[in-house]
Amino acid sequence: MGHIATLQHNIFSFHSLNGLHICNKQESCILGACSALDHSLRKKTPTLHRICFGDYFSTTKYSIPWKGLRCRSFQRSVLIDRANEVDHEDWCFGSDYVGERRNSRELLDSKKSVNSPTLSPEAPFVQNDEMTNNEILQRLCSRGKLTVAARLIDVMARKSQIPHFPSCTNLIRGFIRKGLVDEACKTLNKMVMSGGVPDTITYNMVIGGLCKNGRLRSALDLVEDMSLSGCSPDAITYNSIIRCLFDKGNFNQAVNFWRDQLRKGCPPYLITYTVLIELVCKYCGAARALEVLEDMAMEGCYPDIVTYNSLVNLTSKQGKYEDTALVILNLLSHGMQPNAVTYNTLIHSLINHGYWDEVDDILKIMNETSSPPTHVTYNILLNGLCKSGLLDRAISFYSTMVTENCSPDIITYNTLLSGLCKEGFIDEGIQLLNLLVGTSCSPGLVTYNIVIDGLARLGSMESAKELYDEMVDKGIIPDEITHSSLTWGFCRADQLEEATELLKEMSMKEQRIKNTAYRCVILGLCRQKKVDIAIQVLDLMVKGQCNPDERIYSALIKAVADGGMLKEANDLHQTLIKWKILKKEIMLN
């Protein structure tokens, strides 16, 4: 098969001369120049990005007449690594930048100076007064011209002009958002030296940026400067520093830092204290965390139930129940009592580790205290039991919940529905769904999705489609989970044309479709020799930014060959081999 390759403006276009038509005027194979910087052209192997069989096949037994085989859009953009490229901002010195209050002669002189190739780009700012430069500064910041705005502030600092402080604040935050921490620090220093006081949010953004870059010393210095400038650090400031210290392994320094702040009169922020204790527990163990807890009490920083609950959560998640017991004993020694959150955290962890006997013990304790099980407790229990396949016991707990006048919520019913559908009790699930209609726990999107998925897994696609229609009639908008469940159900039931229609609907609504869903439908259609529909799904796949794999292309080639179009299939096969998408091992019978 012959091809013509043309080059126009560093773009290659390949045109087929025989059988397999690759690229026409609007549908060309495009390869970007491999290196625009050194102006060199290199050959790149194209990748099949989109394939579509048009109406070029001769008439076959398929429903659509085919006259041949066309590749509608083989294309791939070759992106150039521009790591060495300089981010250059346009310099524009019109009336906006040199001041609108000058007379015509001054403007003319300034324009002449700007056009001078030997003059610094800062020159137009030097001649302006403070008010004019601040007007320019505000316009630059509003347009996102950060680099030019920073240079203007440099000029103003040299001229002892005071910059517009709100613009400086915006500039600092803009630099931080772009990851330019050094530039943010320079602007912040100039703002402070000019008499400005950045707010706490701005300081915290810069400190957070420094900590993110591992520049702990600079962050600590800035905390000191922050206090001296009249802007007091807050909990977010201290949290950033403490987390950075732990990330660097400076555990004792983190504890000492917080102790020093307390001695300097820092408010004993409980959230910072809790973060510190939790990090000590995570990195140094529960015993050390309890020691720090006692030490901080001497500094006037006392733990509350939230602090203890965070330790219970951390130790129980790790399965270190001996440490959890130590934490609870310490809690009791300070005259506090576990609350519902403490118990629920323990129950959730014990269920995850399969300690059901211990779960029963915790429930007995809860019933004997002032913190009886709540609907959250029961929801945790039901979820764990249903996931473990203990449906009978889950229903028993549900009955207890109702008996104890603990009102179930929609999460309770969704959990039960999920358990019923998982165990194959789909009829009971539908009955429960119908009972919920018109109640305070009326079924919503999640509820319908659970039952539709259950029906789809059993292959009851007619019932699933009916429930889908009922859901839409009630004004509940299906999401990608709804459509994905139906798509998989249709594939299992070999109702692939219905699955194709669903994929089209999802594509129109811009819902996310997994590669596996496309693959399942395409392979199924190829098995049924419905190549024309398979091509439609492939087109949807490429438009959805999903990459077809070798298995999909192999199935399509074989399906085309099985339809009697051996030459066209072979041409396509050879092209895909040439482009290193397929291997030579595929045999066409």
N, C-alpha and C positions, 0 to 999 in steps of 0.2 A: 504494500500500500504506500503510495507516495504522498508527500506533504510539501507544502510551500511555507517557508518561514519568512516573515517580514519583520522588520524592525522600524518602529516609529516612536520617537521620543522615549527611548529606553524601554519600549514595551514590545514584547514578542507576540506575534499572532500566528497560530498554526492552522492551516487550512487543509482539510483532507481532499485528496484527489479521487478517492475510490471508496464506495460502499459506506464506510463509517464517516459521517460528516462531523468534523470537529471544528466548531466555531464559524460563525458567519459575521456579518457586519456588526450586529448588535450583541451577538453571543460569542465572544472571543475568549481564547485562552490567554490569560494575562499573567505575565511574570514581571514583577517589579525589578528594576535594576538591582544587581546584587550589591553594588557599592556605589552610591551616588557621590560619596566623598572623594574617591580616587578616580572617578569617571571611567572605571574599567567595567567591561562586560564579561560576565561569566555564565557558562551554561548551567542551568539548574534543571533537575528532573521534576517535571510537574506532577502534582498530586491530583487525583480525581476528586474534585470537590463536589461536583453535582453532575449527575447523569440522568438523562431523560430520554426515553424512547418515543420518538414522534410517530407520525403517520406515514413512515417510509416503507413499512413492511408490505409485502404482497399479501393479499387477502388470505387469511388462514381460518382455522376453526374458532379463533377468538372472536369476542363480540365486537371488537373494533377493527376496522380494516387497516392493515399495516402495509406500507409500501417500501419500507427500508428501515434502517437503523440509524438513528441520529443521536449524537451526544450534544444536548442543547447547551450545556454550559460547564465545560471543564475549566475550572479556574482556580487559581490560588494566588493570593497576594504574598509576595516575599517581603517580609518586614525587615527593615534595616536596623541594626543595633546602633543607636545614636548616642552611645555612652560618652563619646568624645565631643558631642555637639554642644555648643555653648548656648545656654538659655538667654537669648538676647531680647530685651524689651525695646520696643520702638521708642525712639526719642523724637518728640514732637514739640517744638518750641514755637507755637503760634501765639496769638494774643492771650490764650489761656495761661501760658507759662511765663511770659515776660511782663505781664501786668497790663491791664486794660486802661490804666489811668495815665499812661505816658502820652505825651503829644506825638504827633506823626513823625517828627524828626527822631525822637528817641526810639520809637518803634523801628524806623528804618535803620538806624545805627545798630540796634540789637539784632535785627535780621541779618545785617551784613556780617556781624561778628559771629553769629551762629553758623553761617555758611562757610566761615573760615575753617579750613581743614586742620589748621595747627592749633586751634583754640580748644580748651577743655570744654566738655559738654556741660560743666557746671557754670560756665560763664554767664549765661542769661540770668541765673538766680542771684548772682553776686550783686548785680546792679539794683535789685529790688529792695524795697523797704520791708519791714516786718509784716505789715498788714497784707501786702501783695503776696509775699511768699506763703503766708498762712492760707490765703485763698487758693493758691496753687496747690498747696499741700493737701487741702481738703478734697480738691478735685482729683488729685492723683490717687488718694486713698479710696475714694468712691469708685474709681475706675480700675482698682486692683493693680496699679503700677507701683508695686512695693519697692523695687530696686531704685527707681527714680525718686520716690518719696524719701527713701533713706538717704540718698545723696543730697537731697534738698535740706534735710535736717542737719546733715554735716555742715553744709554751707551756712545755715542759720546759726549753728553753734559757734563757728569761727567768727561770725559777725556779731556775736552776743545777742542774737535775736531769740525770743522765746517762742518755741513752736506751739502750735495748737495741740493741747494735751489730749483731747478726745481722739484726734487723728493719730497721735503717737500710740495711744492705746490700741486703736484698730490695726495699726501697722504691726505692733508687737504680736498681737493675736494672729494676724495674717501670716507672719513669718513662722510662728509655732505650728500652725496648721499645715504649712508646707514643709515642716521639718527643718527649717533654717534657724536653729537655736542660737548660733553665734550672732547672726544679724539681729535677732530679737533681743539678745542681751545688750548689744551695743546701743540699740535704740532706747532700751529701758534705762541704761546708764545716762544717756544724753537727756532723757526726759527728767530723771531725778536731779541731775546737775543743773537743769534749767528751773528747778523749783516745783516740778510736777510730782504728784503722788499717785502712782499706779494703784488701781483697786486690787482687792484680794484675789479676784478671779484671774486677773492678768498675771499677778505674781505666781499664783498656783499653776497657771499654764506654763510659765517659763520654768518653774521648779520641776514640774512634771516632765517637761521636755529634757531637762538636764539629767534627771533620774533615769529616764528612758534610755538616754545615751550613755549611762553609766558614769556620769560626771558628778560623783557624789560630793567631792570637796567643793565644787562650784555651787552645788545646790545648797549645801550647809552654809556657805558664805552668804548666799542670797537670802536665806532665812534670817540671818543676823541683820543684813542690810534692810530687809523688809520691816523688822521691828523698829530700827532706827529712823526709817523714813516716815513713821507714823501710821503704818498699815499693819495691823496685828495679824499674825498667822492664825489660821483656823484649823479645824480638825482635818480638812483635806490636805493642808500643807504638811502637817505632822504625819499623816498616813502615808503620803508619798515618800517622805524621808525614811520612815521606819521600814516600809516595804523594800526600798532600795538597799538599805543596810542589810536586811535579811537576804536579799538576792545576792549580795556580795559576801555573805557568810559572816558578817560582823554582828553576831547575835548579842554579845555583851555590850557592844557600842550602842546598839539600838535601845537596850534597856537603860543604859546610862544617859543616852540622849533624852529619853522621855523623863527620867528622873530630874535631869538638869532643867528641863523646861518647866516642870512642876515647881521646882525651887525658885525659878525666876518669876513665878506668879502666873504661869499659864493656867487657864481654866482646866480642870480635870475632865477633859472630854471623854465620856464613856465609850464613844465609838472608837476613838483612838486607843484607849486602854484595852478595849475588847480585841481590836486588831492585833495589838502587841502581844497580849496573852495567848491568843490563838496561834500566832506565828511562833512563839516560844514553844508552845505545845507541839506544833507540827515539826519543828526542827530539833528541839532539845528534849521532848518528852513531857508527859503530864506532871511528873514530880517537880521538874524545874519550873514549869508554868505555875504551879501552886506556890512555889517559893517566891517567884516574882510577884505573884498576886498578894502575898503577905507583905512583901517589902513595899509595894506601892501603897498599901493601906497605911503604912507609917508616914507616907508623904501626903496623905489626905485624899488619895484616889481609891475609892472603894468599889468592889465588884457589885453588880446587880444580877438578877436572874438571867438576863440576856447574855452576860459574860459566861456564866456557868453553862447555859444551854449551848453556847458555841463550842465549849470544851466537850460537852456530852456528845454533840453531833460529830465532832472531829474524831474522838476516840472510838466511838461506837461504829462509825463508818469504817475505820481501820480494823475493826474486830478486836480491839484491845479493851475488852470488857473489864479487866482488872483495873485499868486506868480510869475507866468510866465510873467504877465503884469508888475510887479515890476521890474523884471530882464530886460525886454526890455526897460522900461523907463530909467533905470540906464545906459543901453548900449547907448541909444540916448543922454543922458546927458554928456557922455564922448566923444561925437562927432563921434561916430561910427554908422554904418548902418547895419541892418540885411542883411545877404547874403542868397544865395540859400539854404545853409544847414540849416540856422535858419528857413526859411519858410517851407522847406521840413519836418523838424522835427515836426513843429507845425501841418502841414497837416496830417502827419502820426498819430499823437496822436489824433487829432480831429476825424479822420475817425474811429479809434479804439473805440472811445467813442460815435460814431454815431452823431456827430455834423456837419451835412452836410451843413447847412446854413452858419456856421462859416468858413467852408472850402471854400465856394464860395467867402466869404469876403476876405480871404487870397489870393485867386487867383486874385481877382480884384486889390488888393494892389500890388501884384507881377507884374502884367501887367502895372502898373503905375510907377514902379520904374526901377532902372537899373539892377534888378535881376528878369527877366521874367522866367516863368516856363521852366524847362529843361526836357530832356527825363526822368530823374530820377523822377521829379515831376509827370509827366504823368504816369509813371509806378506805382508809389505809388497810384495814383488816380484809375487807372484801376484795380489794385489788390484789393483795398478796395471795389470798386463797384461790381466786379465779385463775391467776397466773400459774399457780401450782397444781391446777386441775382439781382442787378440792371444792367442787361446786356445791355439794350437799351442805358442807359446813358453812359456806358463804351464805346460802339461803337461810340457814339456821341463825346466823348472826344478824341477817336482815330482819328476821322475825323478832329477835331480841331488841333490835334497834327500835322497831315500831312499838313493841310492848313498853319500852322504857320512855316512850313519848319523845324520842329523839327523831325529829323530822328528817326523813331522807331528802336529798336534793337531787338535781339532775345528774350530778357526778355519780351518786349512788346507783341510779338506774342505768346509766351508761355502762358502769362497771359490771353490773349484773347482766345486762344485755350482751356485753362482750364475752362474758363467761359462758352464757347460754349458747351463743353462736359458735364459739370456739369448740364446744363439746358436741355440736351438731343438733342442739335442741332449738332448731330454727322456728318451729311452729310456736313454741312457748315464747320465744323472743318476739315474734310478731304480735302475739296476744298481749304481751307486756307493753309493746309499742302502742297498740291501740288503746290500752287502758290509760296511758299517759296523756292522750289527746284531750285537750280541754281542761287539764288540771294546772296547778301552779308550776308543775314540772313538765310543761308541754314540750314534746320532742323538737329538737332543732337539727341543724346540719350534722353535728357529730353523731346524734342518735340515729338518724337515717343512714349515715355512712356505715355505721356498725352493722346494721341489719342488711343493707344492700351488699356489703362485702361478704356477710355470712351466706346469703343466697347465692352470690356469684361463686363462692368456693364450692358450694354443693352442686353447681351447674343448673340451678333453677333460674335461668335467665329471663324467662317470661315473668315470673313473680318479681324479680329484681327490677325489670323494666317498668312494671306496674307501680312498684313502690317509688321508683324514680319519677314517674309522671305525677304521682300523688304529691310528692315533695315539691315539684315545680309548681303545681296548681296552688299550693299553699303559700307560694311566694318565697320559698326557701331556695336560694341560688346554689346550684351544685358547684363544687370546687374540684380541683385536680385529683383529690383523693376519691371523690365519687366516680369520676370518669375513669380513673385508673383501675378501680375495682371492677367496673363494668367491662373495661377493655380486656383485662385478664380473664374475666368470666367468659366473654365471647370467644376468646382464643381457645380456652379449654373446651368449649362446646363446639369448636370448629365453625362458629358463626363469624367468619372473618370480614365479610362485607359490612356487617353491623359494627364490628370493631373499627373498621376504616372510617365509617361515618363519625364515630365518636372521636377519633383522632383529628379529623377535620374540624369538628366542633371545638375541641380543645385548642387547636392551632389558631382558630379564629379568635378565641377568647384569650390568646397569648398565655395559656396555662402551661406549666412545665410538664414535659413528657419525657420519660426516661428512655435511654437508648434501648434498654431491654424490651420495652413495650413496642417500639418500632420494629426491632429485630423479630420479635415473636409474630407480629402481624405479617411482615414481609415474608418470612420463611414459611408461614402457614399458607399464604397466598401462592407462593411458588410451588409448594407441594400440591396444591389444588390446580396448578397450571393456569392461574389467573394472573398472568404476567402484567397485563395492562393496569390492573388495580394495584399490583405490587409497585409498579413504577410511580403511581400517584402517591403512594405512601412514602416511597423513597424521596420524592420531591419535597413532601412535607418535612421529612427528616432533615434534609439539607437546609431548607429554609429555617428550620428551628435550631440551626447552629449545632446539629449533632453530626458526628462523623461516622458514616457507614464503615463497617469493618470487612475483612476478607470473606467472612462467612456469608454476608449478605450478597456481595458481588458474585461469589461462586454460585450461590443458589439462583441468582438471576440469569447468569450465563447458562447454567444447566437447564433452567426452565425454558429459555429461548431456544436452546438446541433441541430439547424434547418436543418443542412445537414445530419442528421441521425446518427451522431457520438456522441450519448448521453453519453456513458461511458467515452470516451476520454475528452469530455467537462467537465464532472463532476470531473474527476481526476484532470484536470487543475484547476478547480474551488476550489477544496479542498486544493490543494497546495498553491494557492494564498491566501486563507483564513489563512492557517497555517503560512504563511509568513507575515500576516497582511497587505496585499496589497488590498484585497477585503473583504467586509463584507458578512455575511451569508444570507442577504436578497434576493440575486439574485435567482430567481426561473427559473429552466430549465424545459421546457415543452417537 
